[in-house]
Amino acid sequence: MKNFCITLSMLALCFVSCKKEVKTETETSKAADSIKTEEAIAEQPLDSAAKMKLWAAYATPGTAHKMMADETGTWNCDMTFWEEANGKPQKATSTANIKMVLGGRYQEANYQGNMMGQPFEGKSTLAYNNASKEYTTTFIDNMGTGMMVATGKYDDKTKSMELKGEMVNPLNGKKTPYREVYTIVDPTTRKLEMFDTKNEAEYKSMEIIMKKK
């Protein structure tokens, strides 16, 4: 009788387990079917009119580009640098000539000045991607051979843009993260702050106060 009860219990457990497996397989199958349906809907080809409409929206300058165009002109730049946290500040000056290019879709800035006793030239670009809703900035100069690239978003409440990227440290060839904060102080004043990372700690490495002529 005892053996019979044990056998009966084992059969009951097997039955419950099988039901659970069937239920799980059914739920998994339903979930997979749902995903396949969503993917099928997402992969449905767009007609030519819909494609043209999306491309037109992607290519048309908007409010963000108008904000970038408002900076067209010549700016005097008061630059301050720090080699390390709480380090001695170093000063430099430059002039930035800003304009919009390619039909008002991108901003280009050309910098000229003096830095560390040497002539300084730099070029930056700024883009707002209508599709990703992000800004991308690039910067190159005559004091290196690399390009800095950072992406981020604009916060209308703080009137500032935070962009993050990576740069190569020329002393060891390794990539390190950096962060930029670009603030619209008033119609004729801008502030650019750069934060580098050293020994896994972030510190302020540069500040530029820009005044429009």
C-alpha positions in Angstrom: 0.0 0.0 0.0 2.9 2.3 0.9 4.6 1.6 -2.4 1.3 2.3 -4.2 0.9 5.6 -2.5 4.4 6.6 -3.4 3.9 5.6 -7.0 0.6 7.5 -7.1 2.3 10.6 -5.7 5.1 10.4 -8.3 2.5 10.1 -11.1 0.7 13.2 -9.7 4.0 15.2 -9.6 4.8 14.1 -13.2 1.3 15.2 -14.3 1.6 18.6 -12.7 5.1 19.1 -14.1 4.0 18.2 -17.6 1.1 20.7 -17.3 3.5 23.4 -16.2 5.8 22.6 -19.1 3.0 22.6 -21.6 1.8 25.9 -20.1 5.3 27.4 -20.3 5.7 26.3 -23.8 2.3 27.7 -24.8 3.1 31.1 -23.1 6.6 31.1 -24.7 5.1 30.3 -28.1 2.5 33.1 -27.7 5.2 35.6 -26.7 7.3 34.5 -29.7 4.3 34.8 -32.0 3.6 38.3 -30.6 7.2 39.4 -31.2 7.2 38.0 -34.7 4.0 39.9 -35.5 5.4 43.1 -34.2 8.6 42.6 -36.2 6.5 41.8 -39.3 4.6 45.0 -38.8 7.8 47.0 -38.2 9.4 45.5 -41.3 6.6 46.3 -43.6 8.1 48.3 -46.5 7.2 52.0 -46.8 5.8 53.3 -50.0 7.7 56.0 -51.9 5.5 58.8 -50.7 6.1 57.9 -47.0 9.8 57.5 -47.6 10.0 61.0 -49.2 8.1 62.5 -46.4 10.5 61.0 -43.8 13.6 62.1 -45.7 12.2 65.6 -46.1 11.7 65.9 -42.4 15.2 64.5 -41.7 16.8 67.0 -44.1 14.8 70.1 -43.1 16.5 72.5 -40.6 14.3 73.2 -37.6 14.2 75.0 -34.3 17.5 73.6 -33.2 19.2 74.7 -36.4 17.7 78.2 -35.9 19.3 78.3 -32.4 22.7 77.4 -34.0 22.3 80.0 -36.7 21.7 82.7 -34.1 25.4 82.3 -33.2 26.6 83.4 -36.7 29.3 86.1 -36.3 32.6 86.8 -34.7 33.3 85.9 -31.0 36.1 86.9 -28.7 37.2 83.9 -26.6 38.8 84.1 -23.1 40.2 80.7 -22.5 41.4 79.1 -19.2 43.0 75.7 -18.8 43.9 73.4 -15.9 46.3 70.5 -16.3 44.9 68.8 -13.1 42.3 69.3 -10.4 43.1 72.5 -8.4 46.1 73.1 -10.6 47.4 76.5 -11.6 45.2 78.1 -14.4 46.7 79.0 -17.7 45.2 81.7 -19.9 44.9 82.1 -23.7 42.8 84.1 -26.1 41.3 83.4 -29.5 38.7 84.5 -32.0 35.9 82.3 -33.3 34.2 83.0 -36.6 30.9 81.1 -36.7 28.7 80.4 -39.7 26.1 77.9 -41.0 27.0 75.6 -43.8 25.3 73.2 -46.2 22.0 75.1 -46.4 21.8 75.9 -42.7 22.1 72.3 -41.6 25.4 72.5 -39.7 27.4 75.0 -37.7 31.0 75.6 -38.4 33.4 77.6 -36.2 37.0 78.5 -37.0 39.3 79.5 -34.1 42.5 81.5 -34.3 44.7 82.7 -31.5 47.7 82.0 -29.3 48.2 79.1 -26.9 51.3 78.3 -24.9 53.3 80.9 -26.9 52.3 79.3 -30.2 49.8 80.2 -33.0 46.6 78.3 -32.5 44.1 77.2 -35.1 41.0 75.1 -34.6 37.8 74.0 -36.3 34.6 72.7 -34.8 31.3 71.5 -36.3 28.0 71.2 -34.6 25.1 69.1 -35.9 21.5 68.4 -34.7 20.2 65.1 -36.0 16.4 65.4 -36.6 16.1 61.6 -36.4 18.0 60.8 -33.2 17.2 64.2 -31.5 20.8 64.5 -30.5 23.6 67.1 -31.1 27.0 66.0 -32.3 30.1 68.2 -32.1 33.6 67.6 -33.6 36.8 69.5 -33.0 40.3 69.5 -34.6 43.3 71.8 -34.3 46.9 72.3 -35.2 48.2 71.1 -31.9 47.4 67.4 -32.5 46.3 64.9 -35.1 43.2 63.5 -33.5 39.5 64.4 -33.7 37.3 64.9 -30.7 33.7 63.7 -31.1 30.9 64.1 -28.6 27.1 63.7 -28.5 24.4 64.9 -26.2 21.2 66.8 -25.8 20.1 70.4 -25.0 18.2 71.2 -21.8 15.9 74.2 -22.4 15.5 74.7 -18.6 19.2 75.3 -18.0 19.9 76.7 -21.5 22.8 74.3 -21.7 23.9 71.4 -23.8 25.8 68.4 -22.2 27.9 66.3 -24.6 30.0 63.2 -23.8 32.7 61.6 -25.8 36.2 60.0 -25.7 39.6 61.4 -26.5 43.0 59.8 -26.9 45.6 60.7 -24.3 48.8 61.5 -26.4 50.9 60.5 -23.4 49.8 56.9 -23.3 47.7 56.4 -26.4 44.7 55.3 -24.3 41.1 56.6 -24.7 39.7 58.6 -21.9 36.1 59.9 -21.4 35.5 63.7 -21.5 32.4 65.8 -21.0 31.4 69.3 -22.4 28.8 71.7 -21.0 27.9 74.5 -23.4 25.7 77.2 -21.8 23.8 80.1 -23.4 24.4 82.8 -20.8 22.7 85.6 -22.7 22.3 86.6 -26.4 25.9 87.7 -26.7 27.6 85.4 -24.1 28.4 81.7 -24.2 30.3 79.5 -21.8 32.0 76.2 -22.7 33.3 74.0 -20.0 35.3 70.8 -20.5 35.8 68.1 -17.9 38.5 65.5 -18.3 39.2 62.3 -16.3 42.4 61.7 -14.5 43.0 58.7 -12.1 39.3 57.9 -12.6 38.3 61.3 -11.2 36.7 64.0 -13.3 38.0 67.5 -13.1 37.5 70.8 -15.0 40.2 71.1 -17.6 39.0 74.1 -19.7 36.6 77.0 -19.6 35.9 79.4 -22.5 33.9 82.6 -22.1 32.8 83.7 -25.5 31.6 87.3 -26.2 30.0 88.3 -29.5 31.4 91.3 -31.2 
